[in-house]
Amino acid sequence: MKSENSPKEAPRKVLIIGGGFVGLECARRLANDERFEVSLVDRNNHHLFQPLLYQVATASLAAPDIARSLRQILEKARNVTVLMDEIADLSPGERTATGKSGHVYSYDYLVLATGVRTSFFGNLGWEQHTLGLKTLAEAQMIRRTVLSNLEKAELSTDPDERRRLMTVAIVGGGPTGVELAGAFADLLRRSLHTNFRRIDTTKLRVILIEGSERILGAYDEEQSEYAEKRLSHLGVEVRTSTTVSNVSAQCVHLGNGETIDTAAIVWAAGTEASPLAAKLDVPPADRAGRIAPEPDLSLPGHPEIFAGGDVVSIRDGKGNPVPGVAPAAMQMGRHIAKVLKIDADRYTDEARPAFKYYDKGIMAIIGKNAAVVKSGNLRLRAFPAWLAWLFVHVLFLIGFRNKLSVLLGWAFAYLRDTPDTRIIVNSADNEQEAAAQAGESYPDAA
Amino acid sequence: MKSENSPKEAPRKVLIIGGGFVGLECARRLANDERFEVSLVDRNNHHLFQPLLYQVATASLAAPDIARSLRQILEKARNVTVLMDEIADLSPGERTATGKSGHVYSYDYLVLATGVRTSFFGNLGWEQHTLGLKTLAEAQMIRRTVLSNLEKAELSTDPDERRRLMTVAIVGGGPTGVELAGAFADLLRRSLHTNFRRIDTTKLRVILIEGSERILGAYDEEQSEYAEKRLSHLGVEVRTSTTVSNVSAQCVHLGNGETIDTAAIVWAAGTEASPLAAKLDVPPADRAGRIAPEPDLSLPGHPEIFAGGDVVSIRDGKGNPVPGVAPAAMQMGRHIAKVLKIDADRYTDEARPAFKYYDKGIMAIIGKNAAVVKSGNLRLRAFPAWLAWLFVHVLFLIGFRNKLSVLLGWAFAYLRDTPDTRIIVNSADNEQEAAAQAGESYPDAA
């Protein structure tokens, strides 16, 4: 028996932590439903279109092209309040969350959608020598480091130092590592070679290091082979079955005893659940600290707490793990909103619907004009796969005004073979100056 | 008597310091002239289109829209080497310059075009509490500070703190201050009012403080009056004949004893010559440390050293000071290249031509749809002036591929009344993390 909410009933307080695909989609579905009072808390003020983050790192797109103010997106959702804060602690017993700002947020429903962060598998210290790729700031840091290294190489007269500055090591042969390696090979070896007078950028080394037997392990074997061949063609040195035993400031030490001297180490070898997941009353589902929710995406023993996106570990109908891709996250966000609405609709204890993943497939781009696509029984590669990639990503960006600007940027870069966003905004010095002006004082960096 | 350079003569080494309008224009004019071997040294890797910098500060444009890689611009100038370095010292006697990188650059000709930096008229300590607007990093810091303050105000429950976070003080009623005040009033009071749930952004205060009797002192009196009326209409509090006696972390102290509580103080009240000017053998021409060159733009006693742009103080044919605008800088850059070519052409001691400034006028924009233009006997204001401003700035951007992207951004923002680049990329926390990843270690900021 269904019954509408009595108009006198207070709206249910929904606290969504994280403005990624899960959180944003959930908030959108609850928008202007007056049975809910939604707070969306994120430590940034923007939603990030993460699938294109590697393009910011490789100077193909500007940061605002792939990020948009959460307030702006949710401008017309009158029952949604966006707050920029970082949740530091959760008290599931009291149904509260505490922000770094000191604010205490109380909730009737909690949606945890804080995603993952770069993981170093317990190797403390590696973090300070490597560059991750999870946030806009990290993407800009990769760009700044690689471009600054080329500037330093152009100034340097020491051949060893030059070689080191002209080597980029990417650890991890998953989609992120492959996309970065392909884009860097395009940018550094092809686009920039007419820009320098003293160094030969075609001699630049991009090394992709993967511990297992093949790159793109989630794809078919022949797709991995194609990707490897394609990367080699672009000049990327692909090292499979190669483990990393240590990382230091200027060097990657491989399991086979070899060392690679480099001034830029990108770490794309693993992720772990955001630390908030550990503050819940549930044991982690895997070594990465992810949570295993009930089929409806609520937590065991906590029907009022939901989790979705990269922070959870679930399997689809066929028993395969649901991949950490945007469509999966958006589907989870929509599902959580649906369950909340069903909860609000009725007073019976009927079972909530289970989350069902509609697999739209996975795709990875490999430099200019090539990609691999795996969707159901469909397998694409080379130019058709690249076209499919372009189509899907532009489609996804709909709703962003950035779409047009991204398309234009790509069109120019494609035709002219040279992206125009390769400026270095902050040198480390500038950052210190900037920080100093913000009223903070830093000592001189070494 | 003219004579061509002998083919055996070594090319003359030209060292250009600064990749702004002077340096870039000079390098362009010397491009592929094999009598010259040009090194263009800049501490950034990009040329900055400074007239639009305020739009980055007010979230209307993205950083790459107004900056372009110097290497890319000078890609086809085979005799020009671009080097990213900061010149720390000059030895005019030895004809060398030393970079922070440790490199020593020797030259036959030196072109000093390092511009100006923000000046606090000897008030040490004010710098750390205020935000300047000379570099991309500074522009991004202004944007970040103002937008973050609004986020904090939305979180705050203390009315005094909220008021403070919702006050922007701009010191200096010249073109920079006026353009910033107009754009902030547009952005903060109009575009953003539907974005927040707890604060009323139409109550936001933008205060423009000017020490002299009127703003835009370089314009006619009725133009200043118009600008003041227009700013007031946008909601800006214009305080003329108002001096600043002190600046602290949270407060501007005025000469009349009044204090303004604010969490964002932009300092647009003065500039001084870049410190390199003081390393030359010439006495400064004014209190701002600028240099008075000979009519040909070389320095007294140093026919091999030239200076141009904001770092020099010169007068036009009518005895008026040449303004610090882009057309003046470009004309000086071209003039210096012309003198260098004449020098290379002949062996006589004929006098070099004197620099002649062709005054194209000055213009300042005041929020949406309004500007003032002063050019010869022509005076424009309101919408016609705004159209003229738009036309001239788009024309100037020709040569940048960014032109189209800027135009599109403006068109969208104009039609929708809401710019899309208002993302906060780095919180102070993110910056520390990013810096830590670059291998530097900073202690926790206060």
Interface residues (C-beta under 8 A of the other chain):
Chain A: R43 N44 N45 H46 A62 A63 P64 D65 A67 R68 S69 R71 Q72 E75 K76 V80 T81 V82 L83 M84 D85 E86 G99 S101 H103 E127 Q128 H129 T130 L131 G132 T135 L136 A137 E138 Q140 M141 T145 L147 S148 E151 K152 E154 L155 L192 T194 N195 F196 R197 R198 A249 R401 N402 L404 S405 L408 G409 F412 R416 T418 D420 T421 R422 I423 I424 V425 N426 S427 A428 D429 N430 E431 E433 A434 A435 A436 Q437 A438 G439 E440 S441 Y442 P443 A445 A446
Chain B: R43 N44 N45 H46 A62 A63 P64 D65 A67 R68 S69 R71 Q72 E75 K76 V80 T81 V82 L83 M84 D85 E86 G99 S101 H103 E127 Q128 H129 T130 L131 G132 T135 L136 A137 E138 Q140 M141 T145 L147 S148 E151 K152 E154 L155 L192 T194 N195 F196 R197 R198 A249 R401 N402 L404 S405 L408 G409 F412 R416 T418 D420 T421 R422 I423 I424 V425 N426 S427 A428 D429 N430 E431 E433 A434 A435 A436 Q437 A438 G439 E440 S441 Y442 P443 A445 A446
